[in-house]
Amino acid sequence: MKNLNQLMKQAQQMQTRMAELQRELAETPFTGEAGGVVQVTLSGAQELLAVKIAPAALTDGDAELLEDLITAAFRAAQAEARRASEEKLGGLTGGLGLPGL
């Protein structure tokens, strides 16, 4: 019974720490760039914070290229946020492979 109580206490501590890390990640900005002319910034909660487009990208008049660059920058920012999440939360779970973490 003593081991079970200690296990429950450890689980609660892990849950508290995980909530703290998730909050930190949600507040952290992640930026992705594409083509040197488009920059997208997301929060760790995957919310779009900003899109920056260099004036040079607007002179070509190639909307399709600009759209592709925005998409690529967005995906790069998502990948950066995902990598940071896996790094921070993966260490906490000890590589247990818990779904959604």
N, C-alpha and C positions, 0 to 999 in steps of 0.2 A: 504494500500500500504506500509505503514511503517513496518508492521509486516512481509510482504513478503520480503522486503529488508533485514530485520534482519534475517529472516529464511535463505535466500540465503547466507548471510555472515557467519552464523553458519555452513551451509553445506560446504562452502569453507574451513573454519577452520578445520572442521572434516576431509575433504578430505586431506588436507595438513598433519594433524597429523597422519592419517592412512598411508599415504605414508612414513612418517618418521618411524613409527613403523614397517611397512613391510620391510623397508631397514635395520633397526636394527635386525629384526628377520633373515633376509637373511644372515647377517654377523655373527650371533651367532652359534657356534658349539653345536651340540647335540650328546651325546654319548649313545649308547646302548650296553649292555653286555649280554653274554650268557655263561652259564656253567663255568664261572670264567676263561675261556681261550680265549674267542673271544670278541673283542671290535670293534665296528663300529662307526665312527664319520661322521655325516652329517651336512651340513649347514642348516639353516632355510629354504633355498630354495630347500631342498631335494637333494642337490648335495653331492655325496660321497666324503668325504675329506680324510678318512684314514680307514684302516683295520689293526688291530693288532691281531696276533695269538701267544699265548704263546707256546714256544717250546714243552711243555709237550703234547700239542694237536697233535703234529706231530708224536710222537713216537708210537701211537697206530696203525697207518696205516688205520684207519677207515675213509675213505674219506666221506662217507655218513653222518656220525655223524658230521664231521667238516662242511659240507655243511649246515646241519640243524642248527648248532650253528651260522654260519654266517648269515643265513636267520633270525633267531630269534633275533640276535643282531641288524640287520638292521631294523627290525620291531619295536624293542624297541626304537631305536633312532628316527624313524619316529613318534612314539607315543609321545615321549618327545617333539619333535618339534611341533607337532599338538597341544598338551596341552598348550605349551607356546604361540602359536599363538592365540588360543581361549581365553586364559587368558588376553593377551595384547589387542587384537582387540575386544574381547567381551565387555570389559569395555568401549571402545570408542563408540561402536554402541549402548550401553545401552540395550543389549539383544533384539535388534530388529529382530533378526533371519534373517538377510540379507544373501542371498545365496552367497557362496564363501568367506565369511568373518569369 
